[in-house]
Amino acid sequence: MPSDDKGATLSLDGVIVPLITPLDEHESLDEESLKVLVEHVISGGVSGIFLLGSSGEGPALSVETRERLVSATIDYVKSRVPILIGAFDVGTRHTIELATRLTRYGGDAIVVTAPYYFSQTQAEITAHILAVARSQSIPTFIYNIPQTVKTIIEPETVAELAEDPKVVAIKDSFGDMGRFQRILAIREQRPDFGVFQGAEDVAALSVICGANGGVWGLANVAPQLCCNLYRAARDGDLDRAWKLQRNMSVLGQLHSRGPWLPCLKTAVSLLGICRPQASAPFSTLPDAAVAAIRRDMQAAGIL
């Protein structure tokens, strides 16, 4: 559960869902659907909720919409699980201003990427993340996702960042298991540092290797599947872990039916939770893609 002491280290294991942001046809926050989605993922067993990540369309939403999302989610969750808030921007000063604005409603940690648009050196990334972390009263998660920000946060940089107690964990979505195992080794020097896998195809393998858990977009669709996979891998039930990994990989085929974000939101919409609406310039998927996503969900036992 979230700590009342926001300066304390956040201890968290299991599945953190990078929550999608339900939108209406005008791209405003759909608060009723958000409430349903929050109950869906919490009842499915997730250990935390990550707002305004890639799955949450954070960089594409207005600051006002982001603020309303944070405020409403905190109201709905009522401290049942920790809430992580993504604060991504190009420059350090803007990122600090954004993090400060979003966390005034509460939250248990901020999540910070390398600055996007411009390529940055590892020293610049270190300076950026530390400046943001030290500007806030709550802990900081590092988010390594070079697919979107252009720059890899190398394991050696993560180790340097982990020397600061305000930096408590990393979500690594690069999918490189060699680098991921080097990140896991950081805990030899700092045992309380959290390491979470963001790549779904290596979910079970990562937990078996010692990851604290995962931050998986598919937990929006199938939170129970993701949580069962985590528990099986954590407990060493390898036969069950590999079976559930196969199911997750089958479900993950839905990402290939078009641009991955509209595909993910379409899958959630097929559960009756929200509209498939994504922010422009994303468009609605064609009927054939929607049918393929439905088949993927059926093959994985979700529909």
VOKOL-664673 format. One record per residue: residue number from 1; x, y, z of N, C-alpha, C, O in turn. Coordinates in steps of 0.05 Angstrom, whole numbers. Example, Ala and Ser with C-alpha at 12.3 -4.5 7.8 and 13.67 -1.06 7.14 Angstrom:
2
[r 1,[264,-114,156],[246,-90,156],[264,-66,156],[285,-66,169]] [r 2,[257,-45,142],[273,-21,143],[258,1,157],[268,23,161]] 
***
This chain:
303
[r 1,[17,-24,0],[0,0,0],[18,25,0],[41,24,9]] [r 2,[7,48,-10],[23,72,-10],[30,80,19],[15,76,37]] [r 3,[54,92,21],[63,101,47],[53,129,52],[50,145,33]] [r 4,[46,136,77],[39,163,84],[63,182,83],[59,206,80]] [r 5,[87,170,85],[111,186,83],[121,187,55],[133,168,45]] [r 6,[115,209,41],[121,210,12],[151,211,7],[160,207,-16]] [r 7,[167,216,28],[196,216,24],[208,189,27],[232,185,21]] [r 8,[192,169,35],[203,143,40],[206,128,14],[194,134,-6]] [r 9,[222,107,15],[225,89,-8],[199,74,-13],[187,64,6]] [r 10,[191,73,-38],[167,59,-46],[174,30,-52],[189,25,-71]] [r 11,[165,11,-36],[170,-17,-40],[146,-29,-55],[124,-28,-45]] [r 12,[152,-40,-78],[130,-49,-96],[139,-73,-112],[161,-73,-123]] [r 13,[122,-94,-113],[128,-118,-129],[102,-125,-143],[80,-117,-135]] [r 14,[105,-141,-165],[82,-151,-179],[77,-137,-205],[96,-128,-218]] [r 15,[52,-134,-213],[45,-123,-239],[35,-94,-235],[15,-90,-221]] [r 16,[48,-76,-248],[39,-48,-249],[27,-44,-277],[40,-50,-297]] [r 17,[2,-35,-278],[-11,-31,-304],[-6,-2,-313],[-12,17,-299]] [r 18,[6,1,-338],[8,27,-350],[-19,34,-362],[-25,27,-385]] [r 19,[-35,47,-347],[-64,50,-353],[-68,65,-379],[-56,86,-383]] [r 20,[-86,55,-396],[-95,71,-419],[-111,94,-408],[-122,93,-386]] [r 21,[-114,115,-424],[-131,138,-416],[-157,138,-433],[-156,143,-457]] [r 22,[-179,131,-420],[-204,130,-435],[-212,159,-445],[-213,177,-429]] [r 23,[-218,161,-470],[-225,187,-482],[-252,185,-495],[-260,164,-505]] [r 24,[-266,208,-496],[-291,209,-511],[-285,218,-540],[-262,221,-547]] [r 25,[-307,222,-555],[-303,228,-583],[-290,256,-587],[-281,262,-609]] [r 26,[-290,272,-566],[-277,298,-568],[-249,298,-556],[-237,319,-553]] [r 27,[-239,275,-549],[-213,271,-537],[-211,283,-509],[-190,290,-499]] [r 28,[-234,286,-496],[-235,293,-468],[-235,268,-451],[-243,246,-461]] [r 29,[-227,270,-426],[-226,247,-409],[-254,236,-404],[-272,250,-397]] [r 30,[-257,210,-408],[-282,196,-403],[-281,185,-375],[-271,163,-370]] [r 31,[-292,200,-356],[-288,194,-328],[-304,169,-319],[-294,154,-302]] [r 32,[-327,165,-331],[-342,141,-323],[-328,116,-332],[-327,96,-318]] [r 33,[-317,116,-357],[-301,93,-366],[-276,89,-350],[-267,67,-345]] [r 34,[-263,112,-342],[-239,110,-325],[-246,95,-299],[-230,78,-290]] [r 35,[-268,102,-287],[-276,88,-262],[-279,58,-267],[-271,42,-250]] [r 36,[-292,50,-289],[-296,22,-295],[-269,9,-299],[-264,-14,-289]] [r 37,[-251,22,-314],[-224,11,-319],[-208,7,-294],[-195,-13,-290]] [r 38,[-209,27,-276],[-195,25,-250],[-204,0,-235],[-188,-15,-224]] [r 39,[-230,-4,-234],[-241,-27,-219],[-233,-53,-233],[-227,-73,-219]] [r 40,[-232,-53,-259],[-224,-77,-275],[-196,-85,-268],[-191,-109,-264]] [r 41,[-177,-66,-268],[-149,-74,-263],[-144,-80,-234],[-128,-98,-228]] [r 42,[-157,-66,-216],[-152,-72,-187],[-164,-99,-180],[-152,-114,-165]] [r 43,[-188,-104,-190],[-200,-131,-184],[-184,-153,-197],[-186,-176,-188]] [r 44,[-170,-147,-218],[-153,-166,-232],[-127,-172,-217],[-112,-190,-225]] [r 45,[-121,-156,-196],[-98,-162,-179],[-73,-145,-183],[-52,-152,-171]] [r 46,[-74,-123,-198],[-50,-108,-202],[-40,-96,-176],[-56,-90,-158]] [r 47,[-14,-91,-175],[-2,-80,-150],[1,-50,-152],[7,-37,-131]] [r 48,[-2,-38,-175],[1,-9,-178],[-10,0,-205],[-14,-16,-223]] [r 49,[-15,26,-207],[-25,38,-231],[-6,60,-240],[2,78,-224]] [r 50,[3,59,-265],[21,79,-276],[5,96,-296],[-4,86,-317]] [r 51,[2,121,-290],[-13,140,-307],[6,154,-326],[29,160,-320]] [r 52,[-5,160,-350],[9,178,-369],[35,168,-380],[53,183,-387]] [r 53,[37,141,-382],[59,129,-396],[53,127,-426],[36,142,-436]] [r 54,[67,110,-440],[62,106,-468],[34,97,-473],[20,107,-491]] [r 55,[25,77,-458],[-2,66,-461],[-23,87,-454],[-45,87,-464]] [r 56,[-16,105,-436],[-34,126,-427],[-34,151,-444],[-47,171,-437]] [r 57,[-18,151,-466],[-17,174,-485],[-7,200,-471],[-14,222,-480]] [r 58,[9,197,-450],[16,220,-435],[26,244,-451],[15,266,-448]] [r 59,[46,241,-468],[57,264,-483],[37,276,-503],[41,299,-512]] [r 60,[16,261,-510],[-3,270,-531],[-27,286,-519],[-42,299,-534]] [r 61,[-30,285,-493],[-53,297,-480],[-46,325,-470],[-23,331,-463]] [r 62,[-67,342,-469],[-63,369,-458],[-56,366,-428],[-63,346,-415]] [r 63,[-42,386,-418],[-35,385,-389],[-60,385,-372],[-61,373,-351]] [r 64,[-81,399,-381],[-106,400,-366],[-118,372,-365],[-129,364,-344]] [r 65,[-118,357,-387],[-129,330,-387],[-112,312,-369],[-123,295,-355]] [r 66,[-86,315,-370],[-68,299,-353],[-74,305,-323],[-76,286,-307]] [r 67,[-78,330,-317],[-84,337,-289],[-110,324,-280],[-112,314,-258]] [r 68,[-130,326,-297],[-156,314,-290],[-154,284,-287],[-167,273,-269]] [r 69,[-139,271,-304],[-135,243,-302],[-123,235,-275],[-132,217,-262]] [r 70,[-102,249,-268],[-88,243,-242],[-108,247,-219],[-110,230,-202]] [r 71,[-121,270,-219],[-140,276,-197],[-162,255,-195],[-168,246,-173]] [r 72,[-174,249,-218],[-197,230,-217],[-188,202,-210],[-202,188,-194]] [r 73,[-165,194,-220],[-156,166,-213],[-149,164,-183],[-156,144,-171]] [r 74,[-137,184,-172],[-131,184,-144],[-157,182,-128],[-159,168,-108]] [r 75,[-178,197,-137],[-204,195,-123],[-216,167,-125],[-227,157,-105]] [r 76,[-214,155,-148],[-226,129,-152],[-210,106,-138],[-223,88,-126]] [r 77,[-184,108,-138],[-168,87,-127],[-170,86,-96],[-170,65,-84]] [r 78,[-172,109,-84],[-175,111,-55],[-153,96,-40],[-158,82,-21]] [r 79,[-128,99,-49],[-104,88,-36],[-103,57,-35],[-89,46,-19]] [r 80,[-119,44,-53],[-118,15,-53],[-92,4,-65],[-82,-17,-56]] [r 81,[-81,18,-84],[-55,11,-96],[-40,37,-100],[-52,58,-103]] [r 82,[-13,36,-101],[3,60,-108],[-3,70,-136],[-9,54,-154]] [r 83,[0,96,-139],[-4,109,-165],[22,122,-173],[33,139,-158]] [r 84,[32,115,-197],[56,127,-209],[47,146,-230],[29,140,-245]] [r 85,[61,168,-232],[53,190,-251],[76,196,-270],[98,203,-262]] [r 86,[70,192,-296],[90,198,-316],[93,228,-321],[73,242,-325]] [r 87,[118,237,-321],[124,265,-327],[146,266,-348],[170,265,-341]] [r 88,[139,267,-373],[158,266,-395],[158,293,-410],[137,303,-417]] [r 89,[181,303,-415],[183,327,-431],[211,329,-443],[228,312,-438]] [r 90,[216,349,-460],[241,352,-474],[263,362,-456],[285,352,-456]] [r 91,[257,383,-442],[277,397,-426],[274,391,-396],[252,385,-387]] [r 92,[295,394,-381],[294,389,-352],[276,408,-338],[259,400,-321]] [r 93,[278,434,-344],[261,453,-330],[231,448,-335],[215,449,-316]] [r 94,[224,442,-360],[196,436,-366],[187,411,-352],[164,409,-343]] [r 95,[204,391,-351],[197,366,-338],[192,370,-308],[173,359,-297]] [r 96,[209,386,-295],[204,392,-267],[178,407,-263],[163,401,-244]] [r 97,[172,426,-280],[147,441,-278],[123,422,-282],[103,424,-268]] [r 98,[125,404,-301],[103,385,-306],[100,366,-283],[77,362,-274]] [r 99,[121,355,-272],[120,337,-250],[107,351,-225],[91,339,-212]] [r 100,[115,375,-221],[105,390,-198],[75,396,-201],[59,394,-182]] [r 101,[67,402,-225],[39,407,-231],[21,382,-228],[-1,384,-217]] [r 102,[31,360,-237],[15,335,-237],[14,323,-209],[-6,311,-202]] [r 103,[35,326,-193],[36,312,-167],[23,329,-145],[22,319,-122]] [r 104,[13,352,-151],[-1,367,-130],[-27,354,-121],[-38,361,-101]] [r 105,[-37,335,-137],[-61,321,-130],[-55,296,-114],[-74,284,-103]] [r 106,[-30,289,-111],[-23,265,-97],[-5,247,-114],[8,257,-132]] [r 107,[-5,221,-109],[11,202,-123],[34,192,-106],[41,205,-86]] [r 108,[45,169,-113],[64,156,-96],[92,156,-108],[112,151,-94]] [r 109,[94,161,-134],[120,163,-148],[116,177,-174],[95,177,-185]] [r 110,[138,190,-184],[138,200,-212],[154,180,-229],[171,166,-219]] [r 111,[149,181,-254],[163,164,-274],[176,183,-294],[162,199,-306]] [r 112,[202,180,-299],[216,199,-316],[232,183,-337],[246,164,-331]] [r 113,[230,191,-362],[245,180,-384],[270,198,-388],[273,219,-376]] [r 114,[288,189,-406],[307,207,-417],[292,228,-433],[270,223,-443]] [r 115,[303,253,-435],[289,273,-451],[286,263,-480],[304,251,-491]] [r 116,[263,268,-491],[258,259,-519],[263,282,-539],[267,305,-531]] [r 117,[261,276,-564],[266,293,-587],[296,296,-593],[305,286,-613]] [r 118,[311,308,-575],[340,310,-579],[354,285,-568],[345,274,-548]] [r 119,[375,277,-581],[392,255,-569],[409,267,-547],[418,290,-549]] [r 120,[413,252,-526],[428,261,-502],[450,242,-495],[448,218,-501]] [r 121,[471,252,-483],[492,235,-473],[483,222,-447],[464,231,-435]] [r 122,[498,201,-439],[491,188,-413],[494,208,-390],[478,207,-371]] [r 123,[514,225,-391],[518,244,-370],[495,264,-369],[486,272,-347]] [r 124,[485,272,-392],[462,290,-393],[436,277,-382],[420,289,-369]] [r 125,[433,251,-389],[410,237,-379],[411,235,-349],[391,239,-335]] [r 126,[434,229,-338],[438,227,-309],[431,253,-296],[416,254,-276]] [r 127,[441,275,-306],[436,301,-295],[406,308,-296],[395,319,-277]] [r 128,[393,301,-318],[365,307,-322],[348,292,-301],[332,304,-287]] [r 129,[352,266,-299],[335,249,-281],[340,257,-252],[321,258,-236]] [r 130,[365,262,-245],[371,269,-217],[358,296,-210],[348,300,-188]] [r 131,[359,315,-229],[348,342,-223],[318,339,-219],[307,352,-201]] [r 132,[304,323,-236],[276,320,-233],[270,305,-206],[252,313,-191]] [r 133,[284,284,-201],[279,268,-177],[283,285,-152],[266,284,-133]] [r 134,[303,301,-151],[309,317,-127],[290,341,-124],[290,354,-103]] [r 135,[275,347,-145],[256,369,-144],[230,361,-131],[213,378,-125]] [r 136,[225,335,-128],[200,325,-119],[202,312,-91],[223,303,-83]] [r 137,[179,311,-77],[179,300,-50],[173,270,-50],[176,257,-30]] [r 138,[165,260,-73],[159,231,-76],[181,217,-92],[196,231,-106]] [r 139,[183,190,-90],[205,176,-104],[202,177,-134],[181,185,-145]] [r 140,[223,169,-148],[225,170,-177],[231,142,-188],[249,128,-179]] [r 141,[215,134,-209],[221,111,-225],[234,121,-251],[226,141,-263]] [r 142,[255,107,-259],[267,111,-286],[251,95,-306],[242,73,-300]] [r 143,[248,106,-330],[234,92,-351],[252,91,-376],[257,112,-389]] [r 144,[262,68,-382],[280,64,-405],[263,54,-429],[255,31,-429]] [r 145,[259,72,-448],[243,64,-472],[255,78,-496],[243,97,-507]] [r 146,[279,68,-505],[292,82,-528],[276,81,-554],[282,96,-572]] [r 147,[257,63,-556],[241,61,-580],[226,88,-585],[221,95,-608]] [r 148,[220,103,-564],[205,128,-568],[222,153,-561],[217,174,-573]] [r 149,[241,151,-543],[256,175,-535],[283,178,-550],[296,198,-547]] [r 150,[291,157,-565],[315,157,-582],[341,150,-568],[361,144,-581]] [r 151,[341,150,-541],[366,146,-527],[363,124,-507],[344,123,-492]] [r 152,[382,105,-506],[382,83,-487],[394,94,-460],[413,109,-460]] [r 153,[381,87,-438],[393,91,-412],[409,66,-405],[397,45,-399]] [r 154,[435,68,-407],[452,44,-404],[452,34,-375],[448,50,-356]] [r 155,[457,8,-371],[457,-3,-343],[476,12,-325],[470,16,-301]] [r 156,[499,21,-335],[518,36,-318],[506,63,-309],[512,72,-287]] [r 157,[490,75,-326],[477,100,-319],[455,94,-298],[452,110,-279]] [r 158,[441,72,-301],[421,65,-281],[434,61,-254],[424,69,-233]] [r 159,[458,47,-254],[472,42,-229],[480,69,-216],[479,71,-192]] [r 160,[489,88,-232],[496,114,-221],[472,128,-209],[473,140,-188]] [r 161,[449,127,-224],[425,139,-214],[415,126,-188],[404,139,-170]] [r 162,[419,100,-186],[410,85,-163],[425,91,-137],[417,83,-115]] [r 163,[447,106,-140],[462,115,-116],[446,137,-101],[452,142,-78]] [r 164,[427,149,-115],[411,170,-102],[386,156,-90],[372,143,-105]] [r 165,[380,160,-64],[357,146,-52],[331,155,-63],[311,141,-59]] [r 166,[329,178,-76],[304,187,-88],[296,170,-112],[273,170,-120]] [r 167,[316,157,-125],[311,141,-148],[308,112,-139],[327,99,-130]] [r 168,[283,101,-140],[277,76,-126],[274,52,-145],[274,29,-135]] [r 169,[271,56,-171],[264,33,-188],[267,41,-218],[270,65,-224]] [r 170,[267,21,-235],[267,25,-264],[246,7,-277],[243,-16,-269]] [r 171,[233,18,-297],[218,3,-316],[235,2,-341],[240,23,-353]] [r 172,[243,-22,-349],[260,-24,-373],[244,-37,-395],[236,-61,-393]] [r 173,[238,-22,-416],[222,-33,-439],[238,-38,-464],[226,-42,-485]] [r 174,[264,-38,-461],[281,-42,-485],[279,-71,-495],[280,-75,-520]] [r 175,[276,-90,-478],[273,-118,-486],[299,-132,-490],[299,-155,-501]] [r 176,[322,-120,-483],[348,-132,-486],[355,-146,-460],[361,-133,-440]] [r 177,[354,-173,-460],[357,-188,-435],[386,-186,-424],[390,-188,-400]] [r 178,[405,-182,-442],[432,-179,-432],[435,-154,-415],[445,-154,-393]] [r 179,[425,-131,-426],[425,-107,-411],[407,-109,-386],[415,-98,-365]] [r 180,[385,-123,-388],[367,-125,-365],[380,-140,-342],[377,-132,-319]] [r 181,[395,-160,-348],[409,-175,-327],[431,-157,-314],[436,-160,-290]] [r 182,[443,-140,-329],[462,-121,-317],[448,-101,-299],[459,-92,-279]] [r 183,[423,-94,-306],[408,-77,-288],[401,-92,-262],[402,-81,-240]] [r 184,[393,-117,-265],[387,-133,-241],[411,-134,-222],[407,-135,-198]] [r 185,[435,-134,-233],[459,-136,-216],[463,-112,-199],[478,-113,-180]] [r 186,[449,-90,-205],[451,-66,-188],[443,-72,-160],[452,-59,-141]] [r 187,[425,-91,-156],[415,-97,-129],[435,-110,-112],[431,-113,-87]] [r 188,[458,-119,-123],[479,-129,-106],[490,-106,-88],[499,-111,-66]] [r 189,[489,-81,-98],[498,-58,-83],[474,-44,-69],[477,-31,-48]] [r 190,[451,-46,-81],[427,-33,-70],[403,-53,-71],[388,-52,-91]] [r 191,[400,-69,-51],[380,-90,-52],[351,-81,-55],[334,-95,-65]] [r 192,[345,-56,-46],[318,-46,-47],[311,-33,-73],[288,-23,-76]] [r 193,[329,-33,-92],[323,-20,-118],[305,-38,-135],[312,-62,-139]] [r 194,[283,-28,-144],[263,-43,-159],[270,-45,-188],[277,-25,-200]] [r 195,[267,-69,-200],[273,-72,-229],[248,-86,-241],[241,-108,-234]] [r 196,[235,-72,-260],[211,-81,-272],[215,-84,-302],[227,-66,-315]] [r 197,[204,-105,-313],[206,-110,-342],[182,-99,-356],[159,-103,-347]] [r 198,[186,-84,-378],[164,-73,-393],[159,-88,-419],[137,-85,-431]] [r 199,[177,-106,-427],[173,-121,-452],[158,-147,-446],[167,-163,-430]] [r 200,[135,-150,-458],[117,-172,-451],[127,-199,-461],[121,-219,-448]] [r 201,[142,-200,-482],[151,-226,-493],[171,-240,-474],[175,-264,-476]] [r 202,[184,-225,-457],[203,-237,-438],[194,-233,-409],[210,-232,-390]] [r 203,[168,-232,-405],[156,-227,-379],[164,-249,-359],[175,-243,-338]] [r 204,[157,-273,-365],[163,-295,-347],[193,-299,-342],[202,-301,-319]] [r 205,[208,-298,-364],[237,-301,-361],[249,-280,-342],[266,-286,-326]] [r 206,[240,-255,-345],[250,-233,-329],[244,-237,-299],[262,-233,-282]] [r 207,[220,-246,-293],[213,-251,-264],[229,-274,-253],[239,-274,-231]] [r 208,[232,-295,-269],[248,-318,-261],[277,-310,-255],[290,-320,-237]] [r 209,[287,-291,-271],[314,-281,-267],[317,-262,-243],[339,-256,-235]] [r 210,[294,-254,-232],[296,-238,-208],[282,-211,-209],[284,-195,-190]] [r 211,[269,-204,-231],[255,-178,-232],[233,-177,-211],[222,-197,-203]] [r 212,[228,-152,-202],[207,-148,-182],[180,-152,-193],[160,-156,-179]] [r 213,[177,-150,-219],[152,-153,-232],[153,-141,-260],[174,-139,-272]] [r 214,[129,-133,-269],[128,-122,-296],[109,-99,-298],[90,-96,-282]] [r 215,[113,-82,-318],[95,-60,-325],[86,-66,-353],[99,-58,-373]] [r 216,[63,-79,-356],[54,-91,-381],[28,-79,-390],[8,-80,-376]] [r 217,[28,-67,-414],[4,-55,-425],[-19,-75,-427],[-42,-67,-425]] [r 218,[-13,-101,-432],[-34,-120,-434],[-49,-124,-408],[-71,-137,-408]] [r 219,[-39,-114,-386],[-54,-115,-361],[-79,-98,-362],[-97,-102,-345]] [r 220,[-81,-79,-381],[-106,-65,-385],[-128,-84,-395],[-151,-81,-388]] [r 221,[-120,-104,-411],[-138,-123,-423],[-142,-147,-405],[-165,-155,-400]] [r 222,[-121,-158,-395],[-121,-183,-380],[-105,-181,-355],[-84,-194,-353]] [r 223,[-113,-165,-335],[-97,-162,-311],[-93,-189,-296],[-72,-193,-285]] [r 224,[-113,-206,-296],[-111,-231,-281],[-90,-249,-294],[-74,-262,-280]] [r 225,[-90,-250,-321],[-70,-266,-335],[-42,-256,-328],[-24,-272,-322]] [r 226,[-38,-230,-329],[-11,-219,-323],[-3,-225,-294],[20,-232,-289]] [r 227,[-22,-222,-275],[-15,-227,-247],[-10,-256,-242],[7,-263,-226]] [r 228,[-25,-274,-255],[-21,-303,-252],[7,-310,-263],[21,-327,-251]] [r 229,[14,-299,-285],[41,-304,-297],[62,-295,-277],[81,-310,-272]] [r 230,[60,-271,-267],[79,-261,-247],[82,-280,-223],[104,-287,-216]] [r 231,[60,-288,-212],[61,-305,-188],[73,-333,-194],[89,-343,-178]] [r 232,[66,-344,-217],[78,-370,-225],[108,-368,-228],[123,-385,-219]] [r 233,[117,-347,-242],[146,-344,-246],[160,-338,-220],[181,-348,-215]] [r 234,[148,-321,-203],[160,-315,-177],[163,-339,-159],[182,-343,-145]] [r 235,[142,-357,-161],[142,-380,-143],[157,-404,-155],[158,-425,-142]] [r 236,[168,-401,-179],[183,-423,-191],[166,-445,-203],[177,-466,-209]] [r 237,[141,-439,-208],[123,-458,-222],[128,-455,-252],[112,-442,-265]] [r 238,[149,-467,-262],[158,-460,-289],[139,-470,-310],[134,-456,-330]] [r 239,[127,-494,-307],[108,-503,-327],[85,-484,-330],[77,-478,-352]] [r 240,[74,-475,-308],[52,-456,-309],[61,-429,-320],[47,-416,-335]] [r 241,[85,-420,-312],[95,-395,-321],[98,-394,-351],[90,-375,-365]] [r 242,[109,-416,-363],[113,-417,-392],[86,-419,-406],[83,-408,-428]] [r 243,[67,-433,-395],[41,-435,-407],[27,-408,-408],[16,-400,-428]] [r 244,[29,-393,-386],[17,-367,-385],[32,-347,-403],[20,-329,-414]] [r 245,[58,-351,-405],[73,-334,-424],[64,-339,-453],[62,-320,-468]] [r 246,[58,-363,-460],[48,-369,-486],[21,-355,-491],[16,-343,-512]] [r 247,[4,-356,-470],[-22,-342,-472],[-18,-312,-476],[-32,-299,-491]] [r 248,[1,-301,-461],[7,-272,-463],[17,-266,-491],[10,-245,-503]] [r 249,[34,-283,-502],[45,-278,-529],[23,-280,-550],[23,-265,-569]] [r 250,[4,-298,-546],[-19,-300,-564],[-35,-274,-563],[-43,-263,-583]] [r 251,[-41,-266,-538],[-56,-241,-534],[-41,-217,-546],[-53,-199,-558]] [r 252,[-14,-217,-543],[2,-195,-553],[2,-192,-583],[11,-172,-593]] [r 253,[-8,-212,-597],[-10,-210,-627],[-28,-187,-634],[-27,-176,-657]] [r 254,[-46,-179,-616],[-65,-157,-622],[-50,-131,-629],[-60,-114,-643]] [r 255,[-26,-128,-618],[-10,-104,-623],[-2,-102,-653],[5,-80,-662]] [r 256,[-3,-124,-667],[6,-124,-695],[-16,-119,-715],[-12,-120,-739]] [r 257,[-40,-114,-705],[-63,-111,-723],[-67,-82,-733],[-86,-76,-747]] [r 258,[-48,-65,-726],[-49,-37,-734],[-30,-22,-716],[-13,-35,-702]] [r 259,[-31,4,-715],[-15,19,-695],[-21,9,-667],[-44,5,-660]] [r 260,[0,3,-651],[-4,-12,-627],[-23,1,-607],[-38,-13,-593]] [r 261,[-22,27,-605],[-39,40,-584],[-69,38,-591],[-84,30,-573]] [r 262,[-78,44,-615],[-106,39,-621],[-114,10,-619],[-136,3,-612]] [r 263,[-95,-8,-624],[-101,-37,-621],[-106,-43,-591],[-125,-57,-585]] [r 264,[-89,-32,-573],[-93,-37,-545],[-119,-26,-535],[-134,-39,-520]] [r 265,[-126,-1,-544],[-151,11,-535],[-175,-3,-547],[-196,-4,-534]] [r 266,[-172,-13,-571],[-194,-29,-583],[-199,-54,-567],[-222,-62,-563]] [r 267,[-178,-68,-558],[-181,-92,-543],[-196,-86,-517],[-214,-101,-509]] [r 268,[-189,-64,-503],[-203,-57,-479],[-232,-50,-485],[-250,-57,-469]] [r 269,[-237,-38,-508],[-265,-31,-515],[-282,-56,-520],[-306,-56,-515]] [r 270,[-269,-77,-530],[-283,-102,-535],[-292,-116,-509],[-309,-134,-509]] [r 271,[-280,-107,-487],[-289,-117,-461],[-313,-100,-450],[-324,-106,-429]] [r 272,[-320,-79,-465],[-342,-62,-457],[-335,-41,-436],[-352,-31,-423]] [r 273,[-309,-35,-434],[-300,-17,-413],[-299,12,-423],[-307,30,-408]] [r 274,[-291,17,-448],[-288,44,-457],[-290,45,-488],[-291,24,-500]] [r 275,[-290,68,-499],[-288,71,-528],[-260,64,-537],[-241,64,-522]] [r 276,[-257,57,-563],[-230,53,-574],[-216,79,-581],[-194,78,-594]] [r 277,[-227,102,-574],[-217,128,-582],[-188,132,-573],[-182,130,-549]] [r 278,[-171,139,-591],[-143,148,-585],[-140,176,-595],[-155,186,-612]] [r 279,[-120,190,-585],[-115,218,-592],[-106,220,-621],[-91,203,-631]] [r 280,[-114,241,-635],[-106,246,-662],[-75,251,-663],[-64,263,-644]] [r 281,[-62,241,-683],[-72,233,-709],[-79,203,-712],[-84,194,-734]] [r 282,[-79,188,-689],[-88,161,-692],[-117,160,-702],[-133,178,-696]] [r 283,[-123,140,-718],[-150,137,-729],[-163,111,-720],[-149,94,-709]] [r 284,[-189,109,-724],[-203,84,-716],[-194,61,-734],[-189,64,-758]] [r 285,[-191,38,-722],[-182,15,-737],[-204,5,-756],[-228,7,-749]] [r 286,[-196,-6,-778],[-217,-18,-796],[-229,-43,-784],[-218,-55,-765]] [r 287,[-252,-51,-794],[-267,-73,-783],[-251,-99,-783],[-253,-115,-765]] [r 288,[-235,-103,-804],[-219,-127,-805],[-199,-129,-783],[-194,-150,-772]] [r 289,[-187,-106,-775],[-168,-106,-753],[-182,-111,-727],[-172,-126,-710]] [r 290,[-205,-100,-723],[-221,-104,-699],[-228,-134,-696],[-226,-145,-675]] [r 291,[-236,-146,-718],[-243,-175,-718],[-218,-191,-711],[-221,-211,-696]] [r 292,[-195,-184,-721],[-170,-199,-715],[-163,-196,-686],[-155,-216,-673]] [r 293,[-167,-173,-674],[-162,-169,-646],[-181,-186,-629],[-173,-198,-609]] [r 294,[-206,-187,-637],[-225,-204,-623],[-216,-233,-624],[-218,-247,-603]] [r 295,[-206,-242,-647],[-197,-270,-649],[-172,-274,-631],[-170,-295,-618]] [r 296,[-154,-255,-630],[-131,-257,-612],[-140,-260,-583],[-129,-276,-568]] [r 297,[-159,-244,-575],[-169,-245,-547],[-183,-272,-542],[-180,-283,-520]] [r 298,[-198,-282,-561],[-211,-308,-558],[-190,-330,-556],[-193,-348,-540]] [r 299,[-170,-329,-572],[-149,-350,-572],[-134,-350,-546],[-124,-371,-537]] [r 300,[-132,-327,-533],[-118,-325,-507],[-136,-331,-484],[-128,-330,-461]] [r 301,[-162,-336,-489],[-181,-342,-468],[-192,-318,-454],[-202,-320,-431]] [r 302,[-189,-294,-466],[-199,-269,-453],[-227,-263,-460],[-242,-251,-444]] [r 303,[-236,-270,-484],[-264,-267,-493],[-276,-294,-497],[-300,-296,-504]] 
***
